[in-house]
Amino acid sequence: MQQLRFNVDAFMQLMKENNLNQSSLARKMGLSRACINRYMNGSRVKPSSKVIDGFSRAFPHHSLTHYFFTPSVTHGCHQGEGV
């Protein structure tokens, strides 16, 4: 089962387009600034249900799949592996 990931680049663009900083984004989503900061700096990558719910309420017309994505898995041989 694949896990969702927090798309930092998409959130940076969202913040820029809406003139938001981390604190105002957190307030809008009903989260703490520290919570948003952990995702933005990469110390957390798997979004909690609270983060996803907060995003959905704050930005109901935005695509969840753009802001929270499932990383693709590459298939095939990698260099250095036996065939």
N, CA, C and O atoms as CSV, one atom per row, in Angstrom:
chain,resi,resn,atom,element,x,y,z
A,1,MET,N,N,0.840,-1.188,0.000
A,1,MET,CA,C,0.000,0.000,0.000
A,1,MET,C,C,0.882,1.248,0.000
A,1,MET,O,O,1.777,1.379,0.836
A,2,GLN,N,N,0.635,2.146,-0.921
A,2,GLN,CA,C,1.442,3.354,-1.015
A,2,GLN,C,C,0.910,4.419,-0.071
A,2,GLN,O,O,-0.276,4.448,0.255
A,3,GLN,N,N,1.799,5.284,0.356
A,3,GLN,CA,C,1.435,6.343,1.296
A,3,GLN,C,C,1.392,7.694,0.588
A,3,GLN,O,O,2.137,7.943,-0.359
A,4,LEU,N,N,0.497,8.562,1.073
A,4,LEU,CA,C,0.457,9.930,0.574
A,4,LEU,C,C,1.668,10.699,1.063
A,4,LEU,O,O,2.207,10.407,2.131
A,5,ARG,N,N,2.091,11.666,0.293
A,5,ARG,CA,C,3.207,12.541,0.658
A,5,ARG,C,C,2.758,13.990,0.563
A,5,ARG,O,O,1.921,14.338,-0.270
A,6,PHE,N,N,3.311,14.817,1.408
A,6,PHE,CA,C,3.064,16.257,1.417
A,6,PHE,C,C,3.903,16.875,0.309
A,6,PHE,O,O,5.124,16.724,0.304
A,7,ASN,N,N,3.269,17.568,-0.625
A,7,ASN,CA,C,3.963,18.167,-1.764
A,7,ASN,C,C,4.410,19.591,-1.401
A,7,ASN,O,O,3.647,20.546,-1.547
A,8,VAL,N,N,5.635,19.714,-0.936
A,8,VAL,CA,C,6.165,21.000,-0.471
A,8,VAL,C,C,6.125,22.049,-1.578
A,8,VAL,O,O,5.734,23.191,-1.337
A,9,ASP,N,N,6.523,21.673,-2.778
A,9,ASP,CA,C,6.546,22.638,-3.885
A,9,ASP,C,C,5.149,23.189,-4.176
A,9,ASP,O,O,4.987,24.385,-4.417
A,10,ALA,N,N,4.151,22.319,-4.152
A,10,ALA,CA,C,2.778,22.771,-4.395
A,10,ALA,C,C,2.315,23.714,-3.287
A,10,ALA,O,O,1.641,24.707,-3.559
A,11,PHE,N,N,2.674,23.408,-2.042
A,11,PHE,CA,C,2.276,24.287,-0.943
A,11,PHE,C,C,3.013,25.623,-0.995
A,11,PHE,O,O,2.446,26.656,-0.639
A,12,MET,N,N,4.260,25.610,-1.431
A,12,MET,CA,C,4.996,26.876,-1.583
A,12,MET,C,C,4.300,27.761,-2.621
A,12,MET,O,O,4.156,28.966,-2.417
A,13,GLN,N,N,3.871,27.162,-3.728
A,13,GLN,CA,C,3.170,27.910,-4.768
A,13,GLN,C,C,1.823,28.425,-4.251
A,13,GLN,O,O,1.455,29.571,-4.507
A,14,LEU,N,N,1.098,27.584,-3.528
A,14,LEU,CA,C,-0.184,27.982,-2.947
A,14,LEU,C,C,-0.005,29.171,-2.005
A,14,LEU,O,O,-0.794,30.116,-2.031
A,15,MET,N,N,1.031,29.118,-1.178
A,15,MET,CA,C,1.301,30.211,-0.242
A,15,MET,C,C,1.630,31.494,-0.998
A,15,MET,O,O,1.160,32.573,-0.636
A,16,LYS,N,N,2.434,31.374,-2.042
A,16,LYS,CA,C,2.807,32.550,-2.834
A,16,LYS,C,C,1.574,33.161,-3.505
A,16,LYS,O,O,1.372,34.375,-3.458
A,17,GLU,N,N,0.753,32.310,-4.129
A,17,GLU,CA,C,-0.433,32.796,-4.848
A,17,GLU,C,C,-1.458,33.446,-3.925
A,17,GLU,O,O,-2.203,34.332,-4.345
A,18,ASN,N,N,-1.497,33.005,-2.666
A,18,ASN,CA,C,-2.490,33.523,-1.714
A,18,ASN,C,C,-1.884,34.461,-0.682
A,18,ASN,O,O,-2.533,34.828,0.298
A,19,ASN,N,N,-0.615,34.850,-0.915
A,19,ASN,CA,C,0.088,35.766,-0.015
A,19,ASN,C,C,0.008,35.283,1.446
A,19,ASN,O,O,-0.357,36.037,2.348
A,20,LEU,N,N,0.358,34.012,1.645
A,20,LEU,CA,C,0.320,33.406,2.970
A,20,LEU,C,C,1.729,33.072,3.438
A,20,LEU,O,O,2.581,32.686,2.637
A,21,ASN,N,N,1.971,33.220,4.720
A,21,ASN,CA,C,3.184,32.679,5.313
A,21,ASN,C,C,2.782,31.397,6.048
A,21,ASN,O,O,1.609,31.022,6.038
A,22,GLN,N,N,3.731,30.733,6.674
A,22,GLN,CA,C,3.422,29.471,7.348
A,22,GLN,C,C,2.391,29.661,8.459
A,22,GLN,O,O,1.510,28.819,8.633
A,23,SER,N,N,2.490,30.739,9.197
A,23,SER,CA,C,1.537,30.994,10.282
A,23,SER,C,C,0.125,31.184,9.768
A,23,SER,O,O,-0.821,30.619,10.317
A,24,SER,N,N,-0.024,31.979,8.712
A,24,SER,CA,C,-1.374,32.227,8.184
A,24,SER,C,C,-1.942,30.980,7.495
A,24,SER,O,O,-3.146,30.733,7.558
A,25,LEU,N,N,-1.087,30.202,6.846
A,25,LEU,CA,C,-1.532,28.940,6.260
A,25,LEU,C,C,-2.021,27.995,7.362
A,25,LEU,O,O,-3.073,27.368,7.234
A,26,ALA,N,N,-1.255,27.906,8.429
A,26,ALA,CA,C,-1.626,27.041,9.559
A,26,ALA,C,C,-2.963,27.478,10.154
A,26,ALA,O,O,-3.834,26.648,10.410
A,27,ARG,N,N,-3.120,28.772,10.372
A,27,ARG,CA,C,-4.389,29.298,10.915
A,27,ARG,C,C,-5.562,28.942,10.007
A,27,ARG,O,O,-6.609,28.492,10.473
A,28,LYS,N,N,-5.374,29.150,8.713
A,28,LYS,CA,C,-6.426,28.880,7.729
A,28,LYS,C,C,-6.820,27.401,7.724
A,28,LYS,O,O,-7.983,27.066,7.497
A,29,MET,N,N,-5.849,26.519,7.975
A,29,MET,CA,C,-6.092,25.080,7.967
A,29,MET,C,C,-6.460,24.533,9.344
A,29,MET,O,O,-6.780,23.352,9.472
A,30,GLY,N,N,-6.419,25.377,10.375
A,30,GLY,CA,C,-6.745,24.927,11.723
A,30,GLY,C,C,-5.641,24.116,12.367
A,30,GLY,O,O,-5.904,23.232,13.182
A,31,LEU,N,N,-4.392,24.419,11.999
A,31,LEU,CA,C,-3.223,23.697,12.506
A,31,LEU,C,C,-2.275,24.664,13.195
A,31,LEU,O,O,-2.454,25.880,13.116
A,32,SER,N,N,-1.277,24.129,13.864
A,32,SER,CA,C,-0.260,24.990,14.468
A,32,SER,C,C,0.793,25.340,13.418
A,32,SER,O,O,0.970,24.617,12.438
A,33,ARG,N,N,1.486,26.455,13.633
A,33,ARG,CA,C,2.579,26.838,12.734
A,33,ARG,C,C,3.667,25.781,12.780
A,33,ARG,O,O,4.285,25.481,11.758
A,34,ALA,N,N,3.909,25.213,13.957
A,34,ALA,CA,C,4.940,24.182,14.098
A,34,ALA,C,C,4.614,22.959,13.251
A,34,ALA,O,O,5.507,22.347,12.663
A,35,CYS,N,N,3.342,22.608,13.190
A,35,CYS,CA,C,2.918,21.467,12.371
A,35,CYS,C,C,3.240,21.726,10.901
A,35,CYS,O,O,3.853,20.890,10.239
A,36,ILE,N,N,2.827,22.877,10.399
A,36,ILE,CA,C,3.100,23.226,8.997
A,36,ILE,C,C,4.611,23.274,8.756
A,36,ILE,O,O,5.092,22.804,7.725
A,37,ASN,N,N,5.341,23.832,9.688
A,37,ASN,CA,C,6.793,23.937,9.545
A,37,ASN,C,C,7.450,22.569,9.409
A,37,ASN,O,O,8.376,22.408,8.615
A,38,ARG,N,N,6.988,21.589,10.166
A,38,ARG,CA,C,7.565,20.236,10.077
A,38,ARG,C,C,7.388,19.649,8.680
A,38,ARG,O,O,8.278,18.967,8.174
A,39,TYR,N,N,6.241,19.914,8.058
A,39,TYR,CA,C,6.026,19.425,6.692
A,39,TYR,C,C,6.857,20.227,5.688
A,39,TYR,O,O,7.448,19.660,4.769
A,40,MET,N,N,6.897,21.528,5.869
A,40,MET,CA,C,7.612,22.378,4.916
A,40,MET,C,C,9.118,22.131,4.936
A,40,MET,O,O,9.775,22.254,3.903
A,41,ASN,N,N,9.675,21.782,6.105
A,41,ASN,CA,C,11.127,21.545,6.155
A,41,ASN,C,C,11.487,20.079,5.920
A,41,ASN,O,O,12.663,19.716,5.930
A,42,GLY,N,N,10.469,19.237,5.707
A,42,GLY,CA,C,10.726,17.850,5.345
A,42,GLY,C,C,10.903,16.884,6.501
A,42,GLY,O,O,11.173,15.704,6.280
A,43,SER,N,N,10.755,17.361,7.730
A,43,SER,CA,C,10.914,16.433,8.852
A,43,SER,C,C,9.707,15.504,8.975
A,43,SER,O,O,9.801,14.451,9.605
A,44,ARG,N,N,8.578,15.882,8.380
A,44,ARG,CA,C,7.409,15.003,8.246
A,44,ARG,C,C,7.007,15.014,6.786
A,44,ARG,O,O,7.024,16.064,6.143
A,45,VAL,N,N,6.647,13.862,6.260
A,45,VAL,CA,C,6.235,13.794,4.854
A,45,VAL,C,C,4.857,13.171,4.684
A,45,VAL,O,O,4.154,13.490,3.724
A,46,LYS,N,N,4.458,12.292,5.595
A,46,LYS,CA,C,3.154,11.637,5.490
A,46,LYS,C,C,2.117,12.512,6.186
A,46,LYS,O,O,2.164,12.667,7.406
A,47,PRO,N,N,1.178,13.090,5.427
A,47,PRO,CA,C,0.191,13.982,6.045
A,47,PRO,C,C,-0.803,13.213,6.922
A,47,PRO,O,O,-1.286,12.141,6.558
A,48,SER,N,N,-1.085,13.786,8.066
A,48,SER,CA,C,-2.092,13.200,8.953
A,48,SER,C,C,-3.482,13.518,8.404
A,48,SER,O,O,-3.640,14.372,7.531
A,49,SER,N,N,-4.474,12.823,8.926
A,49,SER,CA,C,-5.847,13.099,8.491
A,49,SER,C,C,-6.253,14.519,8.876
A,49,SER,O,O,-7.048,15.145,8.175
A,50,LYS,N,N,-5.718,15.030,9.979
A,50,LYS,CA,C,-6.019,16.401,10.397
A,50,LYS,C,C,-5.493,17.416,9.369
A,50,LYS,O,O,-6.152,18.417,9.088
A,51,VAL,N,N,-4.324,17.154,8.823
A,51,VAL,CA,C,-3.738,18.038,7.806
A,51,VAL,C,C,-4.579,17.993,6.532
A,51,VAL,O,O,-4.886,19.035,5.954
A,52,ILE,N,N,-4.946,16.805,6.098
A,52,ILE,CA,C,-5.744,16.665,4.877
A,52,ILE,C,C,-7.125,17.293,5.070
A,52,ILE,O,O,-7.613,17.998,4.186
A,53,ASP,N,N,-7.751,17.045,6.208
A,53,ASP,CA,C,-9.058,17.640,6.491
A,53,ASP,C,C,-8.980,19.162,6.539
A,53,ASP,O,O,-9.842,19.849,5.991
A,54,GLY,N,N,-7.952,19.685,7.189
A,54,GLY,CA,C,-7.772,21.133,7.276
A,54,GLY,C,C,-7.577,21.759,5.912
A,54,GLY,O,O,-8.109,22.833,5.633
A,55,PHE,N,N,-6.811,21.087,5.058
A,55,PHE,CA,C,-6.601,21.578,3.702
A,55,PHE,C,C,-7.921,21.592,2.935
A,55,PHE,O,O,-8.242,22.565,2.253
A,56,SER,N,N,-8.679,20.506,3.052
A,56,SER,CA,C,-9.957,20.398,2.332
A,56,SER,C,C,-10.934,21.489,2.746
A,56,SER,O,O,-11.653,22.024,1.902
A,57,ARG,N,N,-10.970,21.824,4.022
A,57,ARG,CA,C,-11.865,22.885,4.495
A,57,ARG,C,C,-11.373,24.262,4.058
A,57,ARG,O,O,-12.171,25.116,3.671
A,58,ALA,N,N,-10.065,24.475,4.121
A,58,ALA,CA,C,-9.499,25.788,3.796
A,58,ALA,C,C,-9.475,26.060,2.291
A,58,ALA,O,O,-9.633,27.202,1.858
A,59,PHE,N,N,-9.279,25.015,1.505
A,59,PHE,CA,C,-9.143,25.164,0.052
A,59,PHE,C,C,-10.033,24.140,-0.658
A,59,PHE,O,O,-9.526,23.222,-1.302
A,60,PRO,N,N,-11.350,24.291,-0.542
A,60,PRO,CA,C,-12.264,23.266,-1.077
A,60,PRO,C,C,-12.229,23.092,-2.590
A,60,PRO,O,O,-12.671,22.060,-3.095
A,61,HIS,N,N,-11.721,24.060,-3.314
A,61,HIS,CA,C,-11.708,23.970,-4.772
A,61,HIS,C,C,-10.352,23.547,-5.333
A,61,HIS,O,O,-10.145,23.571,-6.547
A,62,HIS,N,N,-9.433,23.162,-4.456
A,62,HIS,CA,C,-8.113,22.712,-4.888
A,62,HIS,C,C,-8.045,21.189,-4.872
A,62,HIS,O,O,-8.698,20.541,-4.054
A,63,SER,N,N,-7.267,20.632,-5.762
A,63,SER,CA,C,-7.130,19.185,-5.900
A,63,SER,C,C,-6.243,18.589,-4.804
A,63,SER,O,O,-5.096,19.000,-4.631
A,64,LEU,N,N,-6.781,17.632,-4.079
A,64,LEU,CA,C,-5.978,16.945,-3.065
A,64,LEU,C,C,-4.799,16.224,-3.698
A,64,LEU,O,O,-3.711,16.186,-3.123
A,65,THR,N,N,-5.006,15.655,-4.877
A,65,THR,CA,C,-3.935,14.871,-5.499
A,65,THR,C,C,-2.750,15.726,-5.926
A,65,THR,O,O,-1.654,15.198,-6.116
A,66,HIS,N,N,-2.939,17.013,-6.081
A,66,HIS,CA,C,-1.820,17.891,-6.419
A,66,HIS,C,C,-0.993,18.238,-5.176
A,66,HIS,O,O,0.230,18.351,-5.261
A,67,TYR,N,N,-1.634,18.402,-4.050
A,67,TYR,CA,C,-0.957,18.824,-2.830
A,67,TYR,C,C,-0.506,17.650,-1.969
A,67,TYR,O,O,0.427,17.776,-1.176
A,68,PHE,N,N,-1.164,16.524,-2.128
A,68,PHE,CA,C,-0.793,15.294,-1.422
A,68,PHE,C,C,-0.738,14.208,-2.482
A,68,PHE,O,O,-1.766,13.840,-3.051
A,69,PHE,N,N,0.439,13.699,-2.746
A,69,PHE,CA,C,0.599,12.762,-3.843
A,69,PHE,C,C,1.177,11.445,-3.356
A,69,PHE,O,O,1.759,11.364,-2.274
A,70,THR,N,N,1.009,10.427,-4.165
A,70,THR,CA,C,1.598,9.127,-3.902
A,70,THR,C,C,2.817,9.008,-4.796
A,70,THR,O,O,2.694,9.071,-6.020
A,71,PRO,N,N,3.996,8.835,-4.205
A,71,PRO,CA,C,5.193,8.723,-5.046
A,71,PRO,C,C,5.104,7.499,-5.951
A,71,PRO,O,O,4.636,6.439,-5.538
A,72,SER,N,N,5.556,7.659,-7.176
A,72,SER,CA,C,5.531,6.531,-8.107
A,72,SER,C,C,6.698,5.604,-7.802
A,72,SER,O,O,7.750,6.035,-7.331
A,73,VAL,N,N,6.494,4.371,-8.071
A,73,VAL,CA,C,7.529,3.363,-7.853
A,73,VAL,C,C,8.110,3.026,-9.209
A,73,VAL,O,O,7.379,2.728,-10.153
A,74,THR,N,N,9.431,3.075,-9.301
A,74,THR,CA,C,10.066,2.737,-10.570
A,74,THR,C,C,10.322,1.237,-10.615
A,74,THR,O,O,10.672,0.618,-9.610
A,75,HIS,N,N,10.144,0.687,-11.765
A,75,HIS,CA,C,10.359,-0.741,-11.962
A,75,HIS,C,C,11.506,-0.929,-12.936
A,75,HIS,O,O,11.839,-0.032,-13.711
A,76,GLY,N,N,12.091,-2.082,-12.885
A,76,GLY,CA,C,13.155,-2.388,-13.833
A,76,GLY,C,C,14.469,-2.598,-13.115
A,76,GLY,O,O,14.549,-2.519,-11.889
A,77,CYS,N,N,15.481,-2.863,-13.890
A,77,CYS,CA,C,16.810,-3.122,-13.333
A,77,CYS,C,C,17.511,-1.806,-13.029
A,77,CYS,O,O,17.376,-0.825,-13.761
A,78,HIS,N,N,18.237,-1.809,-11.969
A,78,HIS,CA,C,19.057,-0.659,-11.611
A,78,HIS,C,C,20.508,-1.002,-11.879
A,78,HIS,O,O,20.908,-2.164,-11.798
A,79,GLN,N,N,21.272,-0.013,-12.189
A,79,GLN,CA,C,22.673,-0.220,-12.494
A,79,GLN,C,C,23.334,-0.915,-11.313
A,79,GLN,O,O,23.117,-0.531,-10.164
A,80,GLY,N,N,24.129,-1.923,-11.588
A,80,GLY,CA,C,24.840,-2.632,-10.540
A,80,GLY,C,C,24.104,-3.860,-10.031
A,80,GLY,O,O,24.667,-4.644,-9.267
A,81,GLU,N,N,22.848,-4.040,-10.446
A,81,GLU,CA,C,22.113,-5.225,-10.044
A,81,GLU,C,C,22.326,-6.319,-11.070
A,81,GLU,O,O,22.506,-6.047,-12.257
A,82,GLY,N,N,22.303,-7.540,-10.612
A,82,GLY,CA,C,22.443,-8.677,-11.523
A,82,GLY,C,C,21.194,-8.848,-12.361
A,82,GLY,O,O,20.096,-8.497,-11.928
A,83,VAL,N,N,21.353,-9.377,-13.541
A,83,VAL,CA,C,20.228,-9.578,-14.442
A,83,VAL,C,C,19.831,-11.029,-14.461
A,83,VAL,O,O,18.894,-11.403,-15.166
